[in-house]
Amino acid sequence: MKTIADDFSLRLSGKRHKLVGLAGPLFLEHLYRISRLDGWFSVDIINEWAQHLDDDITLSDTKVLSVHFFNQLRSNSRRLAKDKKKLDRWWQRFLKAIRKWFKVDETRAIVLPIHVPSHWICAFVDFDHKYLAVFDSWKREPVPDGDWEQSEHAYIFRLLMELFQRLFLSLENAIDWTEWHVDPCPANQPYQVNTVDCGPHTCFLMSCLAARQTTDIRELNEVITPESVQKFRYVFFGHIMKLPTAPIEPEDNEEIINDSDWEIIAPVVSEDESEIEASSPRPIMPSPQTENPSSPLTSIVSLSEVSAEPILPRRSGRNKNQVS
């Protein structure tokens, strides 16, 4: 039985079209990752959902940032750490760019998707409730006494605290972190029960956090469940299906091939350029014994809880940012 994704991919391949996403072009490989229950989310997919949320007029007091924001903060802080003058100049440029959209009296919350090795997590800054948290869907060891400095993501908290300390000072304001609740283990943290859903979890979390459904409801783990995460792919796929299409340009072929940081069968363009063939990522978890991989667009399957560590993708060495 063919899925909607199969039919849509054939329609796209025949016309040699790409999807014009809000955050950049999307290709067949992205479509398969969203529609398959074992599909990992790449940085392009996460950025597409972040931009979709940020464009939502009903969330005007919440800023949803792209993956590149924290990547830039992390990489430049490390790269320039030994050169204070260069680091200070970079901070000035970075803060100047942030001040174009950040307003002390208007920006009430910020949501940041963050990529750590082979995994997606989400940071949340709530200025109304003075609440800073990192949501990680992979269940880790408890943090002693809830001390964020002893958590695995302590460096993320330090970078974000330094960022907003500098930002508020540049706006002739101040932020007192002793008045904030810095939370490394949110009590309402929903957890994934397999090794592939960190991307959908992060996108679902971004949606709820952007709608301010955290410190108010405190029941996030009842909203985001293994079943609802699978159904969330319906929502994402519906958004993708509404995107306009455009012809694939010659330079797009390299983008498609470099799209994944794990092993896939690269797209092949025929000699007369009338057709492009693409394959989904190799399965990283057992699929039901059916003719085609399971898809939330055809059925919802039950997920069994696993205790193993996350399965690492096969590194290709081409593009280290696009892993989910």
ZIWO-V841581 format. One record per residue. N is the residue number from 1. D_CENTER is the distance of its C-alpha to the mean C-alpha in Angstrom with 1 decimal. Layout:
BEGIN
N:D_CENTER, N:D_CENTER
END
This chain:
BEGIN
1:30.4, 2:28.0, 3:24.8, 4:23.7, 5:21.2, 6:24.2, 7:26.2, 8:23.7, 9:23.0, 10:26.8, 11:27.2, 12:24.7, 13:26.2, 14:29.7, 15:29.1, 16:27.0, 17:24.4, 18:20.8, 19:18.6, 20:18.4, 21:14.9, 22:14.4, 23:12.4, 24:14.5, 25:16.1, 26:14.8, 27:17.1, 28:18.4, 29:16.2, 30:13.1, 31:15.3, 32:16.4, 33:13.0, 34:12.3, 35:15.9, 36:16.6, 37:16.4, 38:16.0, 39:13.4, 40:10.5, 41:7.3, 42:7.6, 43:6.3, 44:8.3, 45:7.0, 46:3.5, 47:6.3, 48:8.7, 49:7.7, 50:7.4, 51:10.8, 52:12.1, 53:12.0, 54:13.3, 55:16.1, 56:17.1, 57:20.6, 58:20.8, 59:18.1, 60:20.1, 61:20.4, 62:16.7, 63:14.6, 64:10.9, 65:10.0, 66:8.0, 67:6.6, 68:10.3, 69:11.8, 70:11.5, 71:12.1, 72:15.2, 73:16.3, 74:16.1, 75:17.7, 76:20.4, 77:21.3, 78:22.1, 79:23.6, 80:26.0, 81:26.7, 82:30.3, 83:31.2, 84:31.3, 85:32.6, 86:29.8, 87:27.2, 88:28.9, 89:29.0, 90:25.3, 91:24.6, 92:26.9, 93:25.1, 94:21.6, 95:23.0, 96:24.9, 97:21.9, 98:20.2, 99:23.5, 100:23.4, 101:20.9, 102:21.3, 103:24.4, 104:25.7, 105:27.3, 106:24.7, 107:21.2, 108:21.0, 109:17.4, 110:14.3, 111:10.6, 112:8.4, 113:4.9, 114:6.6, 115:7.3, 116:10.7, 117:12.9, 118:11.8, 119:9.3, 120:6.0, 121:7.3, 122:7.6, 123:10.8, 124:13.1, 125:16.3, 126:18.9, 127:22.0, 128:24.2, 129:24.1, 130:23.7, 131:20.9, 132:18.2, 133:16.0, 134:13.3, 135:12.0, 136:11.8, 137:12.1, 138:14.3, 139:17.7, 140:19.3, 141:22.8, 142:23.8, 143:24.1, 144:27.8, 145:28.8, 146:25.2, 147:25.6, 148:22.3, 149:24.1, 150:24.5, 151:20.9, 152:18.8, 153:16.5, 154:19.6, 155:18.8, 156:15.7, 157:18.0, 158:20.7, 159:18.7, 160:17.5, 161:21.1, 162:22.7, 163:20.6, 164:21.7, 165:25.1, 166:25.7, 167:24.3, 168:26.6, 169:29.5, 170:29.1, 171:29.4, 172:32.5, 173:31.0, 174:30.1, 175:27.7, 176:29.2, 177:26.7, 178:29.5, 179:29.2, 180:25.5, 181:24.1, 182:21.6, 183:20.1, 184:18.7, 185:19.2, 186:18.7, 187:21.4, 188:19.4, 189:16.5, 190:15.7, 191:15.5, 192:14.6, 193:17.9, 194:17.0, 195:15.3, 196:12.8, 197:11.0, 198:8.4, 199:5.6, 200:7.8, 201:8.6, 202:5.6, 203:5.8, 204:9.4, 205:9.6, 206:8.4, 207:11.1, 208:13.6, 209:13.3, 210:13.6, 211:16.6, 212:17.9, 213:18.2, 214:18.1, 215:21.3, 216:23.2, 217:22.8, 218:22.1, 219:21.6, 220:17.8, 221:18.4, 222:20.8, 223:18.5, 224:15.6, 225:17.6, 226:17.5, 227:19.2, 228:17.2, 229:13.9, 230:15.8, 231:17.1, 232:13.8, 233:13.5, 234:16.7, 235:15.3, 236:12.5, 237:15.2, 238:17.6, 239:15.6, 240:15.4, 241:19.1, 242:20.1, 243:18.9, 244:21.9, 245:22.8, 246:24.4, 247:26.4, 248:24.8, 249:26.3, 250:27.6, 251:25.2, 252:22.2, 253:23.4, 254:22.4, 255:18.8, 256:18.7, 257:20.2, 258:18.0, 259:14.8, 260:14.5, 261:15.0, 262:16.7, 263:19.9, 264:20.3, 265:23.3, 266:23.0, 267:23.8, 268:27.5, 269:29.3, 270:32.9, 271:35.8, 272:36.5, 273:32.8, 274:33.1, 275:30.5, 276:27.2, 277:26.4, 278:23.0, 279:22.2, 280:19.2, 281:17.9, 282:20.6, 283:20.3, 284:19.2, 285:20.6, 286:23.9, 287:23.9, 288:26.6, 289:29.8, 290:29.5, 291:30.1, 292:26.5, 293:23.2, 294:22.3, 295:20.2, 296:19.3, 297:21.0, 298:24.3, 299:24.2, 300:22.6, 301:23.4, 302:23.7, 303:21.7, 304:23.6, 305:22.6, 306:22.3, 307:23.2, 308:22.4, 309:19.9, 310:16.6, 311:17.8, 312:17.0, 313:16.3, 314:19.4, 315:18.9, 316:20.4, 317:20.5, 318:19.5, 319:16.1, 320:14.6, 321:11.3, 322:10.1, 323:9.7, 324:7.7
END
